[in-house]
């Protein structure tokens, strides 16, 4: 599900850049964590505890880092990136620094008005990823923002009216929302949106409440099989690779033992310009002192960024992009 800004002839160019970065062992995806501040209160994350004083240490530009890594995919994330009033300037600087790229913004959506979405779109965002774990007020409670779900759905028509044609929901698969996954996908299809799934982990703050284990892994396997069946009949709605969805039950059963390739295919640059291989790892060095990572024996999570970094380049992935 690419924006109309991209044409079919962009696909071979992206594939060529993907191959080049892979051969060079350079990150394909770079996450710019432009702030660790957040006004949500998610139970699985402590970013909301970040002091407002941290604003003083946030970089005013990530353009030089973007130019150095020259990734194929760029994600602006946090914390909550829309808390930064200068986010448009950050996006525009990075967009100008990298020639062939696909830029996404990950947000809880609580402050994403149609006007702000349009200004970010004009600055260079190609895709908005809005967090959505439930279709009702349970999402408000999970994110700690009253009225959030209604605000998200209420803004979608206005955002599309501004010319934004690429919106996806980021849905965390948890023990208490397995019954919501297919309804979220069906709602996304009705709205002309996409869905990207990621598996819950307790690695951020130790909250094991939403982990899927024991007998629930059978239900998880059934749901992921239904998602795969839906995806094969409706390419372009679920944006995860087939490989990632197929691997989720294996991870939940403890059957995945492959080394994690975070830091090789994907890296995170924090608000001060320091690099970490994974959002839940400490920083290792400033981006100006970057050293290539090696695979690490870690199975603490099966985030989409980890699982997709391991996904092979199947023909089904090309079909996803072209859908």
C-alpha positions in Angstrom: 0.0 0.0 0.0 2.2 2.8 -1.3 1.1 6.4 -1.5 0.1 7.7 -4.9 3.3 9.8 -4.8 5.1 6.6 -5.8 4.7 4.9 -9.2 5.3 1.3 -10.2 8.7 2.2 -11.6 9.8 3.2 -8.1 9.6 -0.5 -7.0 12.7 -1.7 -8.9 14.6 1.3 -7.7 13.7 0.5 -4.1 14.6 -3.2 -4.6 18.0 -2.1 -6.0 18.7 0.2 -3.0 17.6 -2.6 -0.7 20.1 -5.0 -2.3 22.8 -2.4 -2.2 22.3 -1.7 1.5 22.1 -5.4 2.3 25.4 -6.2 0.5 27.1 -3.2 2.3 25.6 -4.3 5.6 24.1 -0.9 6.1 20.7 -0.3 7.9 17.7 -0.5 5.6 15.5 1.2 8.2 16.6 4.0 10.5 14.3 5.1 13.3 14.8 8.7 14.4 13.5 8.9 18.0 13.1 12.7 17.9 11.9 12.9 21.5 11.4 10.5 24.5 8.7 12.8 25.9 5.1 11.5 25.6 1.7 12.6 26.8 0.2 9.0 26.7 0.3 6.6 29.6 0.7 3.2 28.1 1.0 0.4 30.6 3.9 -1.3 28.6 6.1 1.8 28.2 7.6 4.3 30.6 8.4 7.1 28.1 5.7 9.2 29.6 8.0 9.5 32.7 10.6 11.4 30.7 11.3 14.8 32.2 10.2 17.9 30.2 13.7 19.1 30.7 14.9 16.5 28.2 13.7 18.9 25.5 16.9 20.9 25.9 19.0 18.0 24.7 16.9 17.1 21.6 18.7 17.6 18.3 17.5 20.4 16.1 18.3 18.4 13.0 18.7 14.8 12.0 19.7 15.6 8.4 23.4 14.8 8.7 22.7 11.5 10.3 20.2 10.7 7.5 22.7 11.6 4.9 25.3 9.4 6.5 23.2 6.3 6.7 21.2 6.9 3.5 18.6 4.4 4.4 15.7 3.2 2.2 13.1 3.6 5.0 13.0 6.3 7.6 10.6 6.3 10.6 10.1 9.3 12.9 9.1 8.0 16.3 9.5 8.7 20.0 8.1 9.1 22.6 5.4 11.1 20.8 6.9 12.9 17.9 4.1 15.3 17.4 5.0 17.0 20.7 7.8 18.6 18.8 6.6 21.9 17.3 9.5 21.8 14.9 8.7 18.3 13.6 8.0 19.6 10.1 11.5 21.1 10.0 13.1 17.8 11.1 11.1 15.9 8.5 12.0 18.3 5.7 15.7 18.3 6.6 15.8 14.5 6.5 13.7 14.3 3.3 16.1 16.7 1.5 19.1 14.7 2.7 18.2 11.3 1.3 17.3 10.9 -2.4 15.4 7.6 -2.6 13.5 7.0 0.6 10.1 6.2 2.2 9.3 8.2 5.3 6.9 7.2 8.0 5.6 8.8 11.2 4.6 6.7 14.2 2.1 8.5 16.5 -0.7 7.8 19.0 -2.8 10.1 16.9 -4.1 12.2 19.8 -2.8 15.4 18.3 -2.9 14.6 14.6 -5.4 17.1 13.3 -6.0 17.2 9.5 -4.1 20.5 9.3 -1.0 19.0 11.2 -1.2 15.9 9.0 -1.1 18.0 5.9 1.8 20.1 7.0 3.8 17.0 7.8 2.7 15.5 4.5 4.0 18.5 2.7 7.3 18.3 4.7 7.9 14.8 3.4 6.0 12.2 5.4 4.8 9.3 3.1 2.9 7.3 5.6 1.2 7.9 8.9 1.2 5.0 11.4 -1.4 5.5 14.1 -1.5 3.2 17.2 -4.8 1.3 17.5 -5.1 -1.8 19.8 -8.9 -1.9 20.2 -11.9 -0.4 18.4 -13.6 0.9 21.5 -12.9 2.7 24.8 -10.4 0.0 25.8 -7.9 1.7 23.6 -8.4 5.0 25.5 -7.7 3.2 28.7 -4.7 1.3 27.3 -3.1 4.5 26.1 -4.2 6.7 29.0 -5.9 9.3 26.8 -9.7 9.8 27.3 -11.6 9.9 24.0 -8.6 8.9 21.9 -10.3 6.3 19.8 -13.1 8.6 18.8 -10.6 11.4 18.1 -8.6 9.1 15.8 -11.6 7.9 13.7 -13.1 11.4 13.8 -10.0 12.9 12.2 -9.6 10.3 9.4 -12.0 11.9 6.9 -10.5 15.3 7.4 -6.9 14.0 7.0 -7.8 12.2 3.7 -9.6 15.4 2.5 -6.3 17.2 2.9 -4.8 14.8 0.3 -3.1 12.3 2.7 -3.6 8.9 1.0 -1.5 6.6 3.2 -2.7 5.9 6.8 -2.0 2.7 8.7 -2.9 1.5 12.1 -0.1 0.1 14.3 -1.7 -2.7 16.4 0.1 -4.4 19.2 -1.0 -8.1 19.5 -1.8 -8.7 23.2 -3.4 -11.4 25.3 -6.6 -9.3 25.7 -7.1 -8.1 22.1 -6.9 -11.3 20.1 -10.6 -10.9 19.4 -10.0 -7.4 18.0 -7.4 -8.2 15.3 -9.7 -9.2 12.5 -12.3 -6.5 13.3 -9.5 -3.9 13.2 -8.3 -5.2 9.8 -11.9 -5.2 8.4 -12.4 -1.6 9.7 -9.1 -0.6 8.1 -10.3 -2.0 4.8 -13.5 -0.1 5.0 -11.6 3.1 5.7 -9.0 2.6 3.0 -6.3 2.2 5.6 -3.7 -0.5 6.3 -2.7 -2.4 9.5 0.8 -3.2 10.8 1.0 -5.7 13.6 3.6 -6.1 16.3 3.8 -8.6 19.1 3.6 -7.4 22.7 6.7 -7.7 24.9 7.4 -6.9 28.5 11.0 -5.8 27.7 10.2 -2.0 28.1 9.1 -2.0 31.7 8.6 -5.6 32.8 4.8 -5.5 32.6 3.8 -9.1 31.8 0.0 -8.5 31.9 -0.4 -8.7 28.2 2.0 -11.5 27.3 0.6 -14.4 25.3 1.7 -17.8 26.6 0.4 -21.2 27.7 -3.0 -22.1 26.3 -3.4 -18.7 24.7 -0.7 -19.6 22.1 -3.3 -22.0 20.4 -5.7 -19.1 20.0 -2.8 -16.9 18.8 -2.0 -19.5 16.1 -5.6 -19.6 15.0 -5.9 -15.8 14.8 -2.6 -15.4 12.8 -3.8 -18.1 10.4 -7.0 -16.1 9.9 -4.9 -12.9 9.3 -2.8 -14.7 6.8 -5.9 -16.0 4.9 -7.3 -12.5 4.9 -4.0 -11.0 3.7 -3.7 -13.4 0.8 -7.2 -12.5 -0.4 -6.8 -8.7 0.3 -3.2 -7.7 -0.5 -2.4 -4.2 0.6 -4.4 -4.0 3.9 -2.2 -6.0 6.3 1.2 -4.6 5.7 3.3 -7.2 7.6 5.2 -9.7 5.5 3.7 -13.2 5.4 7.0 -14.4 7.0 6.4 -12.2 10.1 2.8 -13.4 10.7 3.9 -17.0 10.2 6.6 -16.6 12.7 4.6 -15.1 15.6 3.2 -18.4 16.9 6.7 -20.0 16.7 8.0 -17.1 18.8 5.2 -17.4 21.4 5.9 -21.2 21.7 9.6 -20.5 22.3 10.7 -22.1 19.0 12.6 -19.2 17.6 16.3 -19.4 18.4 17.8 -17.4 15.5 20.1 -14.5 16.5 18.4 -11.1 16.3 19.5 -9.0 13.4 18.6 -5.7 14.9 21.4 -3.2 14.4 22.1 -4.7 11.0 18.9 -4.1 9.0 17.5 -1.6 11.4 18.8 0.9 14.0 17.5 3.6 16.3 18.9 7.1 16.7 17.9 8.7 19.9 17.0 12.4 20.5 20.7 13.2 21.2 22.0 11.5 18.1 23.2 8.3 19.8 22.7 4.9 18.2 21.2 1.7 19.7 20.5 -1.5 17.9 17.0 -1.8 19.3 14.5 0.5 21.1 14.9 -1.4 24.3 18.7 -1.5 24.3 21.0 1.2 25.7 22.9 3.4 23.3 26.3 2.4 22.1 27.9 5.4 20.4 27.1 8.7 18.6 26.1 8.3 15.0 29.3 10.0 13.9 31.2 7.0 15.5 29.0 4.3 14.0 30.3 0.8 14.0 28.6 -2.1 12.3 26.7 -4.4 14.6 26.7 -8.2 14.6 23.7 -10.4 15.3 23.0 -10.8 19.0 21.6 -13.8 20.9 18.5 -12.1 22.2 14.9 -13.3 22.1 13.4 -10.7 24.5 10.9 -9.5 21.8 9.4 -10.2 18.5 8.6 -6.6 17.5 7.8 -6.2 13.8 11.1 -4.3 13.4 12.9 -7.4 14.6 10.8 -9.9 12.6 10.7 -8.0 9.4 14.5 -7.5 9.5 14.7 -11.3 9.3 12.1 -11.7 6.6 13.3 -13.0 3.3 12.6 -11.1 0.1 9.7 -13.3 -1.2 7.6 -12.6 -4.3 4.7 -12.1 -1.9 6.5 -9.1 -0.4 6.6 -7.5 -3.8 2.9 -8.2 -4.3 2.3 -6.4 -1.0 4.0 -3.3 -2.2 2.3 -3.3 -5.5 -1.2 -4.0 -4.1 
